Amino acid sequence: MIDLGAVGQADPEPEPAPSPPRRFLRIPNAALAYAAIAIALAATVVTVVKWSPLHRPLAESTVTGFLEAVHDGDVEGALAFTDQKGAEGEYLVPEALDARWEITQVAQVAYTDLGDGQAKAEVYAEIEGPDDALVGHRYHVIIDRGEAEIQGAMTEHEAYGTFDYLDLNGVRLDIDLQGHPTYLMLLPGYYEFYPDMPSTMEFEDGGSMLVLGSKFLQIESGIVDEWIPSPWVVVSQEGEDAVNAALREFYDGCAADPAAEGCPFKFPEDPARDVALAPGAQWQVATYPEVRSERLWYEHGAGFGLDSSLPGEARVQVEITEDGETRSALVSCPIWVNGLYAAFDFEAGFSIDAGYEMFEDRCRSLIEVEA
């Protein structure tokens, strides 16, 4: 048999022949399958008993019991099969478990008799989730005088959140982006990131994973990691429309109050002339700048950095003093969104934020236009 859990590792010393994998048959009538096995092996009764799913080794039964308890949502029952019986955490609760997966294989692949009724075994397990996603892992089982438990069934990992919190299967864990790392442990199974994320955003490579032991399989991309992935969030077409709507609202506010943070309506410095608003004049947005979803890049803790796909334009009546003379003129100021961010609130939607003061707070140029 090919042990998928041994890729990249040195070949182990020869071990006693492994027990066959316990395959979890997907046929309407499992009894017919067992009957077929019995007929095929009827000539060798001893072999039938040894290889029968009803007489699996203790190590296999322990791993199977652990996985079945997790699938049933019985956290306490699952931990009872491990050396982590008292483990606690935000995701070690029934509410964090999703049963959209199944056990496909459990097989003892290594066994060492330590003497005095003690032994250690390696059991390869495999589970399958949506879209035929498969992930396997080798569990280490310690046996002591007929009692067995899985050693290190769960591994502690640092938690990463796309936002300032992590949400898996609807269970939220706040993350301090500036403080000490946050750690968590996950039981086997299927996990969906931010299941309540609005339709204005989506994940670039999907937002779900299949977990087994220390393996994390990103279902949509097929990538297997040994740390919890942090999916990349992007803005959907609906989100692009919402960001542009927020931009229009933002620049309307700038027209009413040009001194507001992030507004680009200060006049450029010019030692040759002085420019001031005409009495009673107010900025008018002639065309709004636009952004496109493929040019929106999410930055952790800040939001989506904005980059103009189309610049806008604002106009205002001014008085220009030059060479001791003052005249009135209508001037045009191009509008670029660079340096602004589309911050996101799950309840309020997108809002425009000045970010890290990299925005332009004055016109790049000022052009006189005919009224």
Phi and psi in degrees as a GROMACS rama.xvg file:
@    title "Ramachandran Plot"
@    xaxis  label "Phi"
@    yaxis  label "Psi"
@TYPE xy
-97.7765  123.165  ILE-2
-92.4442  103.605  ASP-3
-65.9179  -18.2628  LEU-4
-82.4326  -1.32268  GLY-5
-109.306  12.3865  ALA-6
-61.9315  131.018  VAL-7
82.3039  5.70785  GLY-8
-113.52  154.456  GLN-9
-66.0296  148.601  ALA-10
-63.8877  132.22  ASP-11
-74.7791  163.717  PRO-12
-62.8916  150.545  GLU-13
-54.4376  133.299  PRO-14
-118.067  164.019  GLU-15
-55.5027  150.551  PRO-16
-52.2026  127.841  ALA-17
-68.71  153.311  PRO-18
-66.5307  149.429  SER-19
-67.4288  154.005  PRO-20
-63.6248  142.952  PRO-21
-85.3614  105.575  ARG-22
-92.0857  133.372  ARG-23
-92.1717  97.0337  PHE-24
-65.8029  138.957  LEU-25
-109.371  64.2366  ARG-26
-127.416  154.689  ILE-27
-60.9782  -33.5635  PRO-28
-127.474  93.9135  ASN-29
-63.6536  -26.9585  ALA-30
-61.2868  -36.4486  ALA-31
-63.512  -37.2892  LEU-32
-65.4648  -45.3718  ALA-33
-64.0868  -35.0577  TYR-34
-63.6951  -39.3217  ALA-35
-63.7478  -40.2844  ALA-36
-62.8953  -44.2306  ILE-37
-61.9959  -40.7507  ALA-38
-65.3807  -41.6746  ILE-39
-65.5918  -30.0509  ALA-40
-110.574  16.6968  LEU-41
-61.0489  -27.9555  ALA-42
-73.3502  -17.2127  ALA-43
-129.023  84.2151  THR-44
-61.0988  -39.5263  VAL-45
-61.1269  -42.4854  VAL-46
-64.5447  -38.185  THR-47
-58.6679  -45.5913  VAL-48
-65.3468  -43.4519  VAL-49
-65.3037  -39.1247  LYS-50
-97.6424  -1.98682  TRP-51
-67.5701  138.966  SER-52
-58.5499  -18.1323  PRO-53
-82.6366  -8.1696  LEU-54
-130.741  50.1616  HIS-55
-73.9854  154.78  ARG-56
-60.1599  157.341  PRO-57
-59.1898  -39.5361  LEU-58
-62.716  -43.0182  ALA-59
-62.9258  -43.8118  GLU-60
-61.3034  -36.4161  SER-61
-66.783  -46.3051  THR-62
-65.4831  -42.0823  VAL-63
-61.5163  -44.4261  THR-64
-60.7612  -40.0932  GLY-65
-61.1199  -50.3419  PHE-66
-66.4339  -39.6209  LEU-67
-66.1607  -37.409  GLU-68
-65.4881  -41.6783  ALA-69
-61.1906  -45.7151  VAL-70
-60.8386  -33.6531  HIS-71
-81.4505  -2.29158  ASP-72
80.6757  15.2256  GLY-73
-95.7264  87.4597  ASP-74
-65.323  -48.1979  VAL-75
-61.5965  -41.8173  GLU-76
-64.5034  -36.9875  GLY-77
-66.6867  -45.9473  ALA-78
-64.8524  -23.2423  LEU-79
-64.6084  -20.5233  ALA-80
-86.2247  1.47378  PHE-81
-122.816  174.279  THR-82
-90.6006  15.079  ASP-83
-118.54  41.0238  GLN-84
-59.6877  -31.8556  LYS-85
-96.2342  12.816  GLY-86
-62.3301  141.686  ALA-87
-134.595  154.917  GLU-88
172.258  163.8  GLY-89
-58.6014  -29.9979  GLU-90
-105.305  5.38257  TYR-91
-94.9902  54.2382  LEU-92
-138.625  152.166  VAL-93
-57.4818  -32.4772  PRO-94
-63.6871  -22.0519  GLU-95
-89.5308  -1.04344  ALA-96
-100.653  139.91  LEU-97
-125.131  126.635  ASP-98
-87.0455  15.8453  ALA-99
-80.8289  55.7522  ARG-100
-159.166  166.355  TRP-101
-146.708  156.543  GLU-102
-81.8287  129.465  ILE-103
-112.279  -21.8191  THR-104
-161.504  138.581  GLN-105
-140.759  121.749  VAL-106
-149.326  132.038  ALA-107
-73.5399  126.669  GLN-108
-117.08  -9.21657  VAL-109
-155.007  146.909  ALA-110
-151.774  132.071  TYR-111
-129.343  121.832  THR-112
-84.816  117.306  ASP-113
-92.4831  -4.06998  LEU-114
83.6954  165.371  GLY-115
55.8914  37.1866  ASP-116
76.6463  10.8944  GLY-117
-114.729  150.183  GLN-118
-159.929  164.817  ALA-119
-134.133  145.64  LYS-120
-138.447  156.39  ALA-121
-115.379  131.324  GLU-122
-123.267  121.277  VAL-123
-86.5263  128.378  TYR-124
-124.115  152.638  ALA-125
-142.632  137.336  GLU-126
-128.352  158.192  ILE-127
-127.384  136.552  GLU-128
-116.484  -163.299  GLY-129
-57.9999  156.442  PRO-130
59.0608  32.5337  ASP-131
58.5465  28.321  ASP-132
-74.2649  128.831  ALA-133
-122.241  139.965  LEU-134
-142.578  139.843  VAL-135
-123.29  159.989  GLY-136
-158.337  145.466  HIS-137
-94.5491  121.294  ARG-138
-96.7811  142.941  TYR-139
-100.827  124.288  HIS-140
-117.806  130.083  VAL-141
-102.915  130.02  ILE-142
-115.833  130.46  ILE-143
-136.68  101.817  ASP-144
52.2425  51.0612  ARG-145
86.1142  -5.39946  GLY-146
-105.482  139.511  GLU-147
-133.737  148.009  ALA-148
-149.942  150.081  GLU-149
-80.6669  131.856  ILE-150
-94.1141  121.52  GLN-151
61.6653  49.6391  GLY-152
-62.6474  -29.8989  ALA-153
-123.868  145.926  MET-154
-113.592  139.437  THR-155
-79.5227  131.593  GLU-156
-130.671  150.676  HIS-157
-72.4504  136.972  GLU-158
-90.5823  132.614  ALA-159
-119.473  136.002  TYR-160
-116.953  141.518  GLY-161
-63.9838  -35.5248  THR-162
-109.942  -159.317  PHE-163
-85.0185  17.1603  ASP-164
-152.895  159.38  TYR-165
-108.799  138.273  LEU-166
-130.134  115.494  ASP-167
-121.448  121.767  LEU-168
54.9701  30.251  ASN-169
87.3221  2.7034  GLY-170
-103.116  124.257  VAL-171
-99.3501  140.269  ARG-172
-132.234  113.57  LEU-173
-70.0985  142.256  ASP-174
-124.421  128.337  ILE-175
-87.4035  104.631  ASP-176
-67.7948  -21.7936  LEU-177
-104.808  -8.7079  GLN-178
-103.155  -153.27  GLY-179
-71.3586  152.168  HIS-180
-60.0573  150.257  PRO-181
-104.541  133.8  THR-182
-116.944  153.725  TYR-183
-150.6  164.861  LEU-184
-126.192  144.287  MET-185
-124.697  137.369  LEU-186
-77.9034  162.752  LEU-187
-60.6039  155.567  PRO-188
135.672  -163.473  GLY-189
-100.69  132.765  TYR-190
-132.396  135.123  TYR-191
-113.386  128.181  GLU-192
-78.4866  133.275  PHE-193
43.4945  63.1399  TYR-194
-62.8724  -20.1767  PRO-195
-99.5293  16.352  ASP-196
-63.2978  133.918  MET-197
-68.3508  164.978  PRO-198
-71.8314  -6.43006  SER-199
-75.9255  -10.6026  THR-200
-133.832  158.613  MET-201
-153.276  169.145  GLU-202
-95.5133  138.843  PHE-203
-64.0277  -43.3676  GLU-204
-117.327  28.7183  ASP-205
85.895  159.99  GLY-206
-128.765  42.2802  GLY-207
-140.932  157.219  SER-208
-147.226  158.846  MET-209
-114.62  127.12  LEU-210
-114.721  134.751  VAL-211
-151.717  114.829  LEU-212
60.1318  -122.24  GLY-213
-98.6851  13.8317  SER-214
-105.113  135.341  LYS-215
-126.4  110.037  PHE-216
-101.048  117.119  LEU-217
-76.2646  113.348  GLN-218
-62.5235  -45.5709  ILE-219
-70.647  -37.9044  GLU-220
-90.8561  -20.492  SER-221
78.1089  9.90722  GLY-222
-85.5028  133.282  ILE-223
-107.628  125.325  VAL-224
-118.836  168.212  ASP-225
-110.503  21.0178  GLU-226
-143.084  159.545  TRP-227
-67.5845  123.948  ILE-228
-71.6789  157.647  PRO-229
-122.243  100.686  SER-230
-64.7474  145.99  PRO-231
-86.5701  122.327  TRP-232
-95.2364  139.063  VAL-233
-130.136  167.786  VAL-234
-92.9478  133.33  VAL-235
-79.6504  176.641  SER-236
-60.0885  -40.4954  GLN-237
-61.8187  -38.3307  GLU-238
-67.3468  -38.4076  GLY-239
-58.0782  -43.6059  GLU-240
-63.0765  -38.7629  ASP-241
-68.616  -37.5162  ALA-242
-65.9342  -44.2272  VAL-243
-64.4648  -34.2818  ASN-244
-65.9838  -39.5828  ALA-245
-66.0671  -36.3525  ALA-246
-63.3098  -43.0162  LEU-247
-61.2329  -42.5549  ARG-248
-64.5406  -39.7303  GLU-249
-63.0179  -46.4018  PHE-250
-74.3107  -25.9623  TYR-251
-63.7643  -39.6976  ASP-252
-65.0528  -36.8902  GLY-253
-64.8444  -38.3632  CYS-254
-62.1272  -37.0325  ALA-255
-76.4743  -32.058  ALA-256
-139.709  84.3411  ASP-257
-61.7523  -17.7686  PRO-258
-84.3218  -4.59238  ALA-259
-64.422  151.822  ALA-260
-61.2993  133.087  GLU-261
89.3545  -7.12871  GLY-262
-80.4509  138.057  CYS-263
-98.705  27.4117  PRO-264
-103.206  17.0155  PHE-265
-74.5577  148.335  LYS-266
-77.9808  144.179  PHE-267
-65.9275  148.902  PRO-268
-71.3743  133.729  GLU-269
-145.757  107.428  ASP-270
-66.8005  -15.9603  PRO-271
-87.4773  -15.7658  ALA-272
-153.052  161.054  ARG-273
-118.24  131.565  ASP-274
-120.713  131.139  VAL-275
-141.066  153.836  ALA-276
-61.5205  140.188  LEU-277
-68.9866  151.354  ALA-278
-53.5544  125.8  PRO-279
78.2901  0.618645  GLY-280
-77.7705  151.737  ALA-281
-142.993  142.381  GLN-282
-60.5437  143.357  TRP-283
-127.885  128.698  GLN-284
-81.4452  114.636  VAL-285
-80.1721  -45.1832  ALA-286
-140.693  141.758  THR-287
-90.1657  144.667  TYR-288
-68.9867  156.852  PRO-289
-129.478  149.904  GLU-290
-124.158  159.399  VAL-291
-120.819  151.256  ARG-292
-60.2998  -35.9654  SER-293
-71.5299  -8.07369  GLU-294
-110.571  17.768  ARG-295
-104.11  115.963  LEU-296
-112.328  123.655  TRP-297
-80.4655  132.852  TYR-298
-118.7  128.396  GLU-299
-55.8682  124.78  HIS-300
82.7597  -6.57507  GLY-301
-116.736  -41.5878  ALA-302
121.649  -157.015  GLY-303
-94.3727  116.62  PHE-304
-67.4754  134.542  GLY-305
-98.6435  143.396  LEU-306
-141.756  127.911  ASP-307
-67.8324  127.758  SER-308
-91.4993  -32.0778  SER-309
-136.959  125.545  LEU-310
-74.0614  161.51  PRO-311
-109.263  -172.659  GLY-312
-149.556  138.204  GLU-313
-126.066  149.41  ALA-314
-130.146  154.723  ARG-315
-159.418  150.822  VAL-316
-84.6726  130.548  GLN-317
-131.046  169.788  VAL-318
-116.906  125.838  GLU-319
-110.237  123.352  ILE-320
-106.73  120.648  THR-321
-147.122  129.544  GLU-322
54.7358  38.6223  ASP-323
79.3071  1.18798  GLY-324
-116.258  144.978  GLU-325
-116.761  134.579  THR-326
-138.89  159.059  ARG-327
-95.8895  147.614  SER-328
-156.781  154.643  ALA-329
-99.0558  124.518  LEU-330
-118.547  155.045  VAL-331
-117.428  137.633  SER-332
-123.972  119.384  CYS-333
-69.6443  147.174  PRO-334
-114.834  123.49  ILE-335
-121.206  141.674  TRP-336
-92.2008  -2.52575  VAL-337
-53.5688  133.499  ASN-338
95.8987  -12.3688  GLY-339
-92.4954  161.292  LEU-340
-127.946  146.151  TYR-341
-96.4284  92.2645  ALA-342
-73.5311  153.39  ALA-343
-127.387  134.273  PHE-344
-122.751  128.777  ASP-345
-61.7355  -22.4877  PHE-346
-96.4877  -38.608  GLU-347
-98.8225  -11.6732  ALA-348
85.084  -151.986  GLY-349
-83.921  144.426  PHE-350
-140.654  152.446  SER-351
-91.3788  129.611  ILE-352
-125.247  145.435  ASP-353
-75.9378  -5.84997  ALA-354
64.9651  -129.806  GLY-355
-103.223  32.357  TYR-356
60.9988  30.2689  GLU-357
-95.4966  1.78998  MET-358
-75.9425  160.851  PHE-359
-92.4459  119.97  GLU-360
-100.508  15.877  ASP-361
-149.077  162.714  ARG-362
-65.1846  137.501  CYS-363
-66.4696  -35.8794  ARG-364
-150.635  159.856  SER-365
-130.379  119.997  LEU-366
-120.267  129.132  ILE-367
-74.535  136.705  GLU-368
-128.505  158.728  VAL-369
-78.8721  139.442  GLU-370
